[in-house]
Every structure is written in C-alpha cells, then in structure tokens.
Amino acid sequence: MSVPLKRKQGWLAHYRELLGAWRNRNSPDGEDAIQDVAVELLERGIVDLDEPRSYLARGVSNGVIDRHRRRRIIPFRPLDDLPEHEHPTVADGQSAFYTSELLTALMAALQELPPACQRVYLQHRLEGWTHAEIAADMGISRSMVEKHMARALLHIGERLKHHAPTD
C-alpha cells in the first residue's frame, strides 16, 4: 500500500492562514505586516517558496518588530486626535501646487483601475471600511477584496512613485 504524497501548498494558502491568525489576535500591525510581505512577493514575482509558512511567519514577525521600533522612534498620533490648531497647514503656494498635482495624479491612477478595484480602494482608504464590510457590501469574498486592494495599491504606488520624496 502506497503512502499518499502530501501536496505542497503555495505561499498564498499560508498567507490566508497567517492572516486569520493575526486577525484573531486583533492586531492591525500584524495584518499590515502580512500585506507588506505579500506585496513584496508579488512585486518580486515570487510564486514558489521552499518553506512558505516559515518565510511568511518570519517576514511578518520582522515587520511587526520594525513597526514597533519605528513607533518608539517616531511617535505617531492620528490627525483626528490633534486639536485643530495643531493641524498641519500649507506653508506656501508651492506646497498647494504640489498637493493639487498629487491629487490629480491619484485620481488619474484610480480611473485606470477597474470599477471594483476603485470601489474597494475608496471604501477602505477613504471611508475606513474593513475588508469584511466591503465584501458584504459588494457581495464578494474577503479574499477577493484583498486581491482588489493589493492590485489597487500596486497600481497607485507605481503611478505615484515619481511623487515620492527622494533621499
């Protein structure tokens, strides 16, 4: 009697498992770190890994640690938590022009995306909806919402990279 071969799973199967584990911990940093690792794999075109579970777990662990260290070095307060007199203001006409140019580029990049990707991006980033809420609203799976969001982020990042500050 032969022993059935264990099917090797791709990193995406482990990604979903790990994402579920971090969601159960209610850790936005963990979820963000998982997304960062997935985006890096997609950008680099990596489809197959020898040890996908270990690679993802280590990448997420490193990402969470990096976020924690960054937060200790650079304190972060959401804009909504600041009193109005502490809100940043535009210092000069050049800043206003740059902001307008960036907004125009963002709108153009959004228009290049399929309608479903646009909707997911806007609901998540601008309206603050969770992936589960978007999935329920659109009648699609959470996984599909994540795919739309990843596609939107990659596309927008590519289109706006020339607006990023250089070192």
C-alpha positions in Angstrom: 0.0 0.0 0.0 1.5 3.3 -1.0 1.5 6.4 1.1 -0.2 9.4 -0.5 2.1 12.2 -1.3 1.4 15.4 0.6 0.5 18.2 -1.8 2.8 21.2 -1.5 0.8 24.3 -0.9 1.9 27.7 -2.3 2.6 30.7 -0.1 -0.9 32.1 -0.7 -2.5 29.2 1.3 -0.2 30.0 4.2 -0.9 33.7 3.7 -4.6 33.2 4.4 -3.9 31.0 7.4 -1.5 33.6 8.9 -3.8 36.5 8.1 -6.6 34.6 10.0 -4.3 34.1 13.0 -3.4 37.8 13.2 -7.0 38.8 12.8 -7.9 36.6 15.8 -5.2 38.4 17.8 -6.9 41.7 16.7 -3.5 43.1 15.6 -3.6 45.7 12.8 0.2 45.7 12.8 0.3 42.0 12.1 -2.3 42.3 9.3 -0.3 45.2 7.8 3.0 43.3 8.0 1.4 40.3 6.3 0.1 42.6 3.5 3.7 44.1 3.2 5.2 40.6 2.8 2.6 39.6 0.2 3.1 42.8 -1.8 6.9 42.2 -1.7 6.4 38.7 -3.0 4.1 39.9 -5.8 6.3 42.7 -6.8 9.3 40.4 -7.0 7.3 37.8 -8.9 8.0 35.0 -6.4 5.5 32.2 -6.9 7.1 29.3 -5.2 9.0 29.2 -1.9 10.7 26.2 -0.3 9.2 26.9 3.1 6.3 29.3 2.6 4.9 29.1 6.1 8.3 29.8 7.7 9.1 32.6 5.2 5.8 34.3 5.8 5.9 33.9 9.6 9.5 35.3 9.8 8.6 38.2 7.4 5.5 39.1 9.5 7.5 38.9 12.7 10.2 41.1 11.4 7.5 43.6 10.0 5.8 43.8 13.4 9.1 44.4 15.2 10.0 47.1 12.7 6.7 48.8 13.1 7.1 48.7 16.9 10.6 50.1 16.7 9.5 52.9 14.3 6.7 53.8 16.6 9.2 54.2 19.5 11.5 56.4 17.5 8.8 58.4 15.6 5.7 58.9 17.8 2.5 58.7 15.7 -0.8 60.5 16.5 -3.7 60.3 14.1 -4.7 63.7 12.7 -8.2 63.2 14.1 -6.6 63.1 17.6 -4.9 66.5 17.2 -6.7 69.7 18.2 -7.5 71.8 15.2 -4.8 74.5 16.0 -2.2 71.7 15.7 -3.3 70.5 12.2 -0.6 71.0 9.6 -1.1 73.9 7.2 0.1 74.7 3.8 3.2 76.9 4.1 3.3 78.4 0.7 1.9 78.3 -2.8 4.4 75.7 -4.0 3.1 73.2 -1.4 -0.5 73.9 -2.5 0.5 73.3 -6.1 2.3 70.0 -5.2 -0.7 68.8 -3.3 -3.0 69.6 -6.2 -0.7 67.8 -8.6 -0.5 64.8 -6.4 -4.3 64.6 -6.0 -4.7 64.9 -9.8 -2.2 62.0 -10.3 -4.0 59.9 -7.7 -7.4 60.5 -9.4 -5.9 59.6 -12.8 -4.4 56.4 -11.3 -7.7 55.4 -9.8 -9.5 56.0 -13.1 -7.2 53.5 -14.7 -8.3 50.7 -12.4 -11.4 48.5 -12.9 -14.5 49.8 -11.1 -14.4 47.0 -8.4 -10.8 47.9 -7.5 -11.7 51.6 -7.4 -14.6 50.9 -5.1 -12.6 48.7 -2.7 -9.8 51.3 -2.5 -12.1 54.2 -1.8 -14.2 52.3 0.7 -11.2 51.1 2.6 -8.8 54.0 2.4 -11.2 57.0 2.4 -14.3 55.7 4.2 -12.5 53.4 6.6 -14.5 50.3 5.9 -13.0 46.9 6.9 -12.4 44.2 4.3 -15.3 42.2 5.8 -17.7 45.2 5.4 -16.6 45.8 1.8 -17.0 42.1 1.0 -20.5 42.1 2.5 -21.5 45.3 0.7 -20.2 44.1 -2.7 -21.3 40.5 -2.4 -17.8 39.1 -2.9 -15.4 37.2 -0.7 -12.9 38.8 1.7 -10.1 37.2 -0.4 -11.4 39.0 -3.5 -11.5 42.3 -1.6 -7.9 41.7 -0.6 -6.9 41.0 -4.2 -8.6 44.2 -5.4 -6.9 46.2 -2.7 -3.5 44.7 -3.5 -4.0 45.4 -7.2 -5.1 49.0 -6.4 -2.1 49.6 -4.1 0.4 48.2 -6.6 -1.0 50.3 -9.4 -1.3 53.5 -7.5 2.2 53.0 -6.0 3.6 52.6 -9.5 1.8 55.6 -10.9 2.7 57.9 -8.0 6.3 56.8 -7.3 7.7 59.9 -9.0 5.9 62.0 -6.4 7.7 60.2 -3.5 10.5 62.2 -1.8 14.0 61.1 -2.7 16.8 60.6 -0.2 
